Amino acid sequence: MRAWLLIACLVSLPAMAEVFTYIDAQGNRVFTDQPGARNAKRVPLATSNRMSANPSGAAPMTAAKTNPTKPLFHYDMLRVLVPEPDATIRSSAGELIVSITSEPGLQRGHRYRLLLDGQPTAEPGPSPVFALSNIDRGSHNLSVEILDEQGHTVERTANQPFHMLRISLAQKRQVKPCTLTDYGQRPECPLKDKPEEEKSAFLPFF
């Protein structure tokens, strides 16, 4: 037991200290750092491989290297060009052409997707122009997204309102009343109500 205690003491000595050993009068081996002991012999020690917990100038070690996820591409600008915000569209068929733009231009693998009132209007694609039809009359919101290869949203605009004014046939007829060529062709323009054509004042001279 005493020998083990002595070995433990040796381990705790500084790395550059010298150790000597000898046999005492009771026949026990003794280890000491005093070279003057009786017939003491120097004990060769192996070089220590211990390091400080955080040596100065050394970068801290990490348990494992992690692969950071690639950040999504950022567009400086994305907006709806046509129609303008709060525009009023007049169309009897509820038709609308939407044009969008981005800065920088659409990146490789990215696609535009147009949303009407929060719902996609068509499959995403590279074209910045969308043709819509049969839009209900009233106020609506447009927004556009840019999707990457995995279908993740890279950019999205805020909702942009517009107003669809669908002109009915009756409204068209009110705008354009009966003319001479319409009589007999439209129910509200019977032939009996067709006004007489004005005669030219120059005809008697020919």
TIKE-338607 format. One line per 8 residues: number of its first residue (from 0); for each residue z, x, y of N, C-alpha, C. Coordinates in pm, 1 decimal. Each point is the difference from the previous one (the first is absolute). Layout:
BEGIN
NUM) Z:X:Y:Z:X:Y:Z:X:Y | ...
END
This chain:
BEGIN
0) 0.0:84.1:-120.6:0.0:-84.1:120.6:0.0:86.9:124.6 | 74.9:106.7:-3.6:8.2:89.9:115.1:-134.5:65.5:27.2 | -74.6:31.5:-108.8:-130.8:62.4:17.1:-96.2:-94.3:70.6 | 6.0:-129.3:-33.2:-87.8:-97.2:65.7:32.1:-11.6:147.4 | 128.5:4.9:35.9:38.8:-5.1:140.8:-55.6:120.0:74.0 | 3.8:116.7:-64.2:-51.9:119.2:63.9:-150.1:-10.3:22.2 | -72.3:-57.0:-98.7:-144.6:-17.1:14.4:-30.9:-96.1:113.5 | 80.8:-106.3:11.9:-20.8:-95.4:109.6:19.4:67.3:134.2
8) 96.3:90.3:7.3:22.8:75.0:124.3:-120.9:86.2:32.0 | -59.1:59.6:-103.8:-116.9:84.2:22.4:-115.4:-81.7:58.6 | -17.9:-120.7:-50.2:-109.2:-84.1:48.3:17.6:-31.9:146.4 | 127.0:-14.5:42.1:26.6:-36.9:139.0:-9.3:117.5:94.7 | -14.5:122.2:-47.6:-8.5:116.3:86.1:-131.2:0.4:74.9 | -6.1:63.5:116.9:-126.8:10.3:72.1:-104.3:69.5:-83.5 | -125.7:-31.5:29.6:-109.7:52.7:-81.6:-6.2:151.8:5.6 | 38.4:64.2:110.6:-12.6:144.6:16.3:125.0:75.1:-45.0
16) 111.4:-72.1:-44.2:123.5:67.9:-41.3:-21.0:69.1:-134.9 | 68.0:114.9:-21.5:-6.2:72.4:-127.2:120.0:-38.3:-85.5 | -21.1:-7.3:-130.4:105.0:-41.8:-93.5:23.0:112.9:-101.6 | 125.2:20.9:-28.4:37.9:104.9:-95.9:87.2:-63.0:-106.8 | 4.2:64.1:-119.1:80.1:-53.0:-110.8:70.9:115.0:-72.8 | 115.7:-34.4:-57.4:75.3:97.6:-79.5:91.2:-77.3:-93.7 | 63.6:74.2:-97.7:93.5:-59.6:-95.8:140.5:37.4:44.7 | 87.8:-102.8:19.6:135.3:28.9:46.6:87.9:40.4:-117.7
24) 127.9:19.6:29.3:93.4:50.4:-102.1:20.9:-99.5:-112.5 | -16.6:-127.7:25.8:16.7:-101.5:-104.7:-127.8:-25.0:-78.9 | -104.9:75.7:28.7:-124.9:-15.5:-72.4:-90.8:-108.3:55.0 | 31.2:-50.0:118.4:-83.2:-103.8:60.7:-104.1:63.1:91.1 | -120.4:-58.2:-1.5:-103.7:48.3:90.9:24.8:-57.8:138.3 | -4.2:84.7:97.9:27.4:-40.2:137.9:-124.7:28.3:84.5 | -34.4:-94.9:87.1:-110.2:15.8:95.0:59.2:10.2:139.0 | -53.3:92.2:79.4:51.8:22.1:134.0:-111.0:53.7:90.0
32) 23.9:-9.5:132.1:-95.3:57.7:94.6:50.7:131.9:55.6 | 108.6:51.4:-61.7:56.4:126.9:42.2:-47.8:110.6:-95.0 | -80.6:92.5:51.2:-51.0:105.8:-90.1:105.7:102.3:-39.8 | 117.0:1.1:65.2:99.5:102.4:-29.0:85.6:-29.8:-119.2 | -18.6:-110.9:-68.4:83.0:-32.4:-115.9:-26.4:99.7:-113.0 | 93.2:0.0:-97.4:-7.8:97.3:-108.1:-126.6:-17.9:-83.5 | -79.2:107.6:-6.2:-120.4:2.0:-82.5:-88.1:-123.1:20.7 | 0.6:-53.0:121.0:-80.1:-120.4:27.3:-148.4:34.3:-2.2
40) -77.8:-86.8:-60.9:-143.5:17.7:-7.1:-69.7:-112.0:79.1 | -106.1:41.2:63.2:-74.5:-96.7:82.3:-76.0:-96.7:-90.6 | 5.9:-131.1:34.8:-69.9:-104.2:-77.0:-130.7:-32.2:71.3 | -114.5:15.2:-67.1:-128.6:-36.9:64.5:-10.0:-151.7:14.4 | -41.8:-44.2:115.7:-12.1:-143.4:27.5:-145.9:-33.6:28.7 | -40.5:-114.7:-51.3:-136.6:-46.9:26.8:-8.6:-54.6:143.4 | -120.3:7.5:58.7:-19.6:-49.4:136.2:17.4:-151.0:3.7 | 73.8:-47.6:96.8:25.2:-143.7:12.7:-126.8:-70.6:45.2
48) -23.7:-121.0:-55.7:-115.1:-79.8:41.1:41.2:-125.7:75.2 | 121.4:-3.8:47.3:46.1:-115.6:74.9:-54.9:1.9:141.5 | -30.1:-123.3:53.6:-50.3:-14.9:136.7:90.4:-95.1:75.1 | -3.8:14.8:131.1:78.9:-91.2:81.9:-61.2:-139.3:-6.3 | 81.5:-101.2:30.4:-46.0:-138.5:-8.9:-118.1:-25.4:91.0 | 1.7:55.7:119.7:-110.8:-19.1:94.3:-22.7:129.0:76.5 | -70.6:96.8:-62.0:-21.3:128.1:68.5:-74.7:-20.9:130.4 | 38.6:83.9:99.9:-60.9:-14.7:132.5:-148.3:28.1:-7.1
56) -77.4:-85.8:67.8:-144.9:19.2:3.9:-73.2:-60.6:-117.6 | 73.3:-46.0:-102.3:-66.1:-57.4:-116.3:-13.9:-149.5:18.1 | -114.0:-54.3:-40.4:-23.3:-143.3:12.6:78.7:-73.7:-106.3 | 59.3:-112.9:31.5:75.6:-75.7:-99.4:-91.0:-46.8:-112.1 | 51.6:5.3:-121.4:-77.3:-39.3:-116.4:11.4:-149.5:-20.6 | -107.4:-62.7:-40.2:-0.5:-142.6:-27.8:-5.8:-21.6:-149.1 | 51.0:-112.3:-44.2:5.5:-27.5:-143.1:-139.8:-11.7:-58.6 | -89.6:-65.3:70.7:-136.9:-14.9:-48.8:-90.9:-25.8:117.3
64) -120.4:50.8:-9.8:-97.3:-21.5:105.3:-58.6:-139.5:-14.3 | -4.9:-71.4:110.6:-55.9:-134.3:-0.9:-133.8:1.6:71.1 | -90.8:-79.3:-48.7:-130.8:-10.6:61.3:2.7:-110.7:104.4 | -1.6:37.1:128.6:5.1:-105.0:102.2:-124.3:-86.2:-5.7 | 20.1:-129.8:25.1:-113.5:-90.9:-1.2:-87.7:24.3:121.7 | -129.2:-12.0:-18.8:-96.4:23.7:106.8:12.0:-110.2:104.6 | 21.3:34.8:126.8:14.7:-103.3:101.6:-130.3:-75.5:20.9 | 11.5:-128.5:35.1:-117.6:-81.3:24.7:-70.2:46.9:126.5
72) -132.4:-12.9:-1.3:-78.2:37.4:117.4:32.0:-95.4:113.9 | 5.2:53.6:121.1:33.8:-82.1:117.0:-121.7:-13.2:90.7 | -32.3:-125.1:33.8:-107.9:-29.0:94.6:59.5:-16.1:139.9 | -64.3:63.4:97.1:48.1:-8.9:138.1:-22.8:-138.5:59.6 | -105.4:-68.2:-47.0:-31.7:-130.7:56.9:-70.3:-86.4:-103.2 | 37.0:-127.9:-4.1:-64.8:-99.3:-84.1:11.9:-133.8:70.7 | -114.9:-65.5:26.6:7.0:-127.8:70.5:-124.7:-83.4:-26.0 | 11.6:-128.4:34.5:-111.2:-93.8:-9.8:-75.8:3.2:132.2
80) -129.5:33.9:-7.7:-82.9:3.4:121.2:-48.6:-139.0:38.4 | -53.7:-73.3:-97.1:-54.9:-133.4:21.7:58.2:-92.0:-107.4 | 54.4:-114.5:40.4:11.8:-53.3:137.0:115.0:64.6:75.5 | -2.1:-15.7:131.4:108.1:50.7:82.6:124.6:-85.3:-19.6 | 117.4:53.7:32.1:122.8:-78.8:-14.4:-5.6:-130.6:79.7 | 42.0:-107.2:-62.9:6.7:-133.7:61.1:-137.5:-57.0:32.7 | -104.4:51.0:-64.9:-135.1:-49.5:26.7:-17.5:-139.7:-57.8 | -86.5:-79.5:62.9:-36.1:-133.1:-48.8:-141.2:6.9:-56.6
88) -13.4:-33.8:-127.3:-127.6:5.8:-69.4:-52.2:-142.9:-16.9 | -122.1:-22.8:42.9:-63.9:-130.7:-14.8:-106.7:8.2:-108.5 | 21.0:-73.8:-107.6:-95.3:1.9:-111.2:16.3:-129.1:-79.4 | -110.3:-70.6:-19.3:5.8:-124.9:-76.9:29.6:25.5:-147.1 | -39.8:117.3:-50.0:24.2:34.9:-140.5:125.4:84.8:-17.6 | 73.1:26.5:107.7:120.8:81.9:-9.5:-29.7:143.2:-36.6 | -110.4:52.5:53.5:-42.3:135.7:-34.6:55.0:101.2:100.2 | 27.3:120.0:-49.8:56.8:105.0:84.3:-38.2:136.5:-56.9
96) -44.8:90.4:86.0:-25.8:139.0:-37.1:115.4:84.2:54.3 | 64.6:75.0:-88.4:113.4:84.9:36.8:-42.2:145.9:-12.1 | 25.8:77.4:104.3:-30.6:143.2:-0.4:128.2:77.6:26.8 | 22.8:105.5:-77.6:121.9:80.0:14.8:-37.6:146.6:18.1 | 93.8:78.2:49.4:-23.3:142.5:20.6:129.4:76.4:-25.8 | -14.2:128.7:-32.8:115.9:86.3:-23.3:-31.0:138.2:53.1 | 106.7:72.6:31.2:-12.0:137.4:50.1:106.2:86.6:-67.6 | -37.9:101.4:-78.7:-138.2:36.8:-34.8:-65.0:-103.7:-89.1
104) -126.4:24.0:-33.1:-72.4:-93.8:-84.4:62.1:-12.0:-138.2 | -48.2:-98.4:-73.8:54.3:-26.7:-132.5:-10.9:123.8:-89.0 | 112.1:40.4:-58.0:4.6:118.5:-84.7:-56.1:-29.4:-139.7 | -35.7:106.2:-69.5:-58.1:-13.9:-134.0:98.9:-68.2:-94.0 | -48.8:-102.1:-68.7:85.2:-73.8:-93.2:76.4:-114.1:63.3 | 0.6:-8.5:133.7:70.7:-108.4:68.1:-92.8:-119.1:19.4 | 59.0:-120.5:16.0:-78.0:-122.5:15.6:66.9:-90.9:103.4 | -85.3:-79.1:67.2:49.2:-100.8:92.9:24.9:-130.8:-75.7
112) 102.8:-73.1:43.7:22.3:-135.1:-51.2:38.7:-90.2:116.3 | -74.4:-108.9:17.0:24.0:-94.2:109.5:85.3:-115.3:-51.2 | 97.9:-39.2:81.3:87.3:-110.5:-35.1:-10.3:-109.0:106.1 | -15.1:-122.5:-44.8:-2.2:-117.3:86.6:125.7:-80.6:-29.4 | 84.4:-10.8:100.1:128.8:-68.8:-16.3:79.0:58.1:-116.6 | -6.5:133.9:-14.5:77.3:69.8:-102.8:-62.7:4.8:-136.8 | -116.7:-62.4:-19.1:-66.4:-2.4:-130.7:-128.5:81.6:4.3 | -26.7:82.1:-102.6:-124.2:78.7:-2.4:-122.3:-91.8:2.0
120) -99.6:38.0:77.8:-121.9:-79.2:8.9:-104.2:42.9:-102.1 | 10.4:122.7:-52.1:-96.8:52.3:-97.2:59.6:124.9:-63.9 | -71.5:56.3:-96.7:42.5:123.8:-62.9:-6.6:115.0:100.9 | 93.8:95.0:-6.0:-4.4:114.1:92.2:-129.4:78.7:-16.8 | -49.1:55.8:110.8:-122.9:76.8:-5.2:-11.7:94.3:117.6 | -105.3:81.7:3.5:-15.9:98.9:107.3:-60.3:-56.8:127.6 | -55.1:-122.4:-4.8:-67.7:-55.3:117.7:101.9:-47.9:103.4 | -21.6:33.8:129.1:90.0:-46.2:105.9:-40.2:-135.4:58.2
128) -96.6:-67.9:-62.4:-46.6:-129.7:49.0:19.9:-104.7:-109.1 | 58.4:-114.7:38.8:25.9:-108.8:-93.8:-59.4:-128.6:56.5 | -70.0:-75.9:-84.9:-57.2:-129.4:39.5:82.1:-110.4:-64.8 | 59.8:-85.2:83.4:81.7:-110.9:-48.0:-69.9:-131.0:31.3 | 25.8:-101.8:-81.7:-59.7:-130.9:22.4:98.0:-109.0:-40.6 | -26.9:-119.7:48.7:79.2:-118.4:-32.4:148.3:18.6:34.2 | 26.0:62.6:112.1:137.8:14.2:46.8:42.9:-131.8:64.4 | 115.3:-49.2:-35.5:49.2:-125.7:55.9:17.3:12.1:151.2
136) -21.6:-112.6:68.1:22.5:1.5:144.4:148.4:18.5:28.3 | 27.8:64.2:110.9:138.3:26.6:37.7:24.3:148.2:22.1 | 126.5:37.2:13.1:38.7:139.1:26.2:25.0:73.0:-131.1 | -44.6:124.7:-3.8:14.9:82.3:-119.3:39.5:142.2:41.1 | 38.0:82.1:-101.0:35.7:140.0:22.3:-83.4:90.6:-89.8 | -48.1:108.5:59.9:-73.2:102.0:-74.2:82.2:127.8:-4.9 | -8.1:70.5:-110.1:57.8:134.2:-10.6:-83.5:78.6:-100.1 | 5.7:131.9:9.5:-79.8:84.9:-89.1:89.1:108.9:-56.9
144) -25.5:34.9:-125.0:73.1:105.9:-69.5:-97.0:109.0:-44.2 | 54.7:121.1:-15.3:-71.6:109.6:-66.4:77.7:33.5:-127.1 | -69.8:-5.0:-112.2:61.4:28.0:-129.0:-49.3:133.9:-54.1 | 87.5:70.2:-74.6:-41.1:126.0:-61.4:-52.0:-24.3:-141.2 | -22.1:109.0:-75.1:-58.9:-11.7:-133.3:86.7:-80.6:-95.3 | 132.6:5.2:18.2:91.8:-72.2:-88.0:28.6:-142.6:49.2 | -64.5:-39.7:110.5:23.3:-134.0:52.2:121.0:-10.3:90.2 | 57.7:114.3:38.2:114.1:-0.5:91.2:-48.9:-16.4:143.2
152) 77.8:-71.4:79.4:-36.5:-22.2:139.4:30.6:124.8:82.2 | -103.2:58.1:59.4:16.1:118.2:83.8:28.9:-41.5:145.0 | -77.7:-94.9:50.6:19.7:-51.3:135.9:-23.0:-150.5:-1.0 | 63.6:-68.9:97.2:-22.8:-143.6:15.8:21.1:-36.7:145.6 | -88.5:-85.6:51.8:11.9:-44.0:138.3:94.8:-119.0:8.2 | 44.9:-25.9:121.3:77.4:-121.6:24.1:-95.1:-120.4:-1.3 | 56.7:-119.3:-12.6:-81.9:-121.1:2.2:-64.7:-18.4:136.4 | -128.5:-30.3:-0.8:-75.3:-22.7:123.2:-50.7:-144.5:-0.7
160) 42.8:-83.5:94.9:-37.7:-141.6:-3.4:-140.2:-25.1:53.6 | -60.9:-106.7:-52.1:-125.0:-53.1:55.6:-0.9:-150.2:-26.2 | -92.2:-70.4:65.1:-2.7:-146.1:-7.8:-140.8:-45.1:-37.7 | -8.6:-77.6:-107.1:-128.7:-48.9:-47.1:-23.0:-142.0:52.0 | -110.8:-17.7:70.7:-38.9:-131.1:52.9:-128.3:-41.2:-70.0 | 10.6:-89.6:-98.2:-115.7:-45.4:-76.8:-60.3:-123.2:67.5 | -125.7:7.7:38.2:-68.2:-107.3:71.3:-60.7:-95.8:-101.9 | 37.6:-126.9:8.2:-55.1:-100.4:-92.0:-136.9:-46.4:48.0
168) -70.7:-76.7:-85.3:-131.6:-51.6:34.9:9.5:-94.0:119.2 | 105.6:-82.0:2.3:17.7:-92.7:112.1:20.6:76.0:129.8 | 75.9:110.2:-8.2:21.8:80.1:120.5:-130.0:64.2:45.4 | -81.5:45.1:-95.8:-128.7:58.2:36.9:-87.0:-101.6:72.9 | -0.9:-125.2:-46.4:-82.7:-102.5:61.3:50.4:-36.6:138.9 | 132.5:12.3:18.1:52.8:-26.3:133.1:-43.0:109.7:96.3 | -3.7:124.5:-53.3:-42.8:110.9:84.3:-148.7:-13.2:31.6 | -79.1:-43.6:-98.4:-144.7:-15.1:17.3:-36.7:-146.6:-22.4
176) -6.0:-83.4:103.8:-32.4:-143.2:-16.6:-145.8:-18.3:-39.7 | -36.0:-125.5:-19.1:-136.8:-31.7:-42.9:-102.7:50.2:100.2 | -106.0:61.9:-53.2:-115.1:38.4:81.6:-120.2:-77.7:-49.3 | -113.1:11.5:66.4:-118.4:-77.5:-37.3:-42.5:27.1:-142.6 | 19.6:121.6:-45.6:-43.4:34.3:-137.0:98.8:-47.7:-105.7 | 121.9:-37.4:40.0:101.1:-42.1:-96.6:-9.8:-147.6:-35.1 | -61.6:-81.9:83.7:-4.1:-143.7:-24.7:-79.4:-29.6:-126.0 | 60.7:-85.3:-80.3:-61.0:-34.7:-128.6:40.0:93.0:-111.5
184) 63.3:112.1:29.7:42.6:96.9:-101.6:149.8:-6.2:-24.8 | 76.3:-47.0:96.9:145.6:-6.0:-13.1:44.9:-144.5:15.2 | 98.8:-42.2:-75.8:43.2:-140.9:5.9:43.7:-43.0:139.6 | 62.7:92.0:72.2:47.3:-37.5:132.5:-110.4:4.8:105.6 | -122.5:35.7:-41.1:-112.7:7.2:93.5:-118.0:-81.7:-55.7 | 11.2:-134.7:-4.7:-111.1:-81.2:-52.8:-118.7:-0.2:95.4 | -118.6:-30.5:-57.0:-122.9:1.6:79.3:1.5:-103.3:111.4 | 68.3:-113.3:-25.2:-0.4:-105.6:101.3:71.2:43.7:128.1
192) 87.1:98.7:-12.8:71.3:49.4:118.6:-68.0:120.3:63.7 | -114.6:39.2:-57.2:-67.5:116.7:53.7:-56.7:-29.3:138.6 | 37.4:82.1:98.2:-51.6:-26.0:134.7:-149.7:30.8:8.3 | -66.6:-66.8:91.6:-142.7:24.1:18.4:-22.0:136.1:63.1 | -108.3:60.7:-45.7:-32.2:130.8:55.8:-57.8:-18.1:139.4 | 38.3:88.5:87.1:-50.9:-7.9:137.1:-146.1:42.1:2.8 | -82.9:-80.2:72.1:-141.5:32.0:11.5:-22.0:99.7:112.0 | -89.0:90.2:-21.8:-27.1:101.7:99.7:-76.8:-61.3:117.3
200) 36.4:35.4:123.8:-66.7:-52.8:119.0:-137.4:57.3:16.9 | -37.3:102.5:-72.3:-130.5:63.3:14.8:-104.0:-58.5:-94.8 | 36.8:-82.0:-96.8:-93.2:-52.9:-98.6:-113.6:-84.6:62.1 | 23.6:-88.1:102.5:-109.7:-82.0:56.1:-113.2:82.4:58.4 | 24.1:119.7:36.4:-104.4:80.3:62.0:-91.8:65.2:-99.8 | 32.5:-9.3:-130.7:-86.5:62.0:-101.8:-80.3:-103.2:-73.7
END
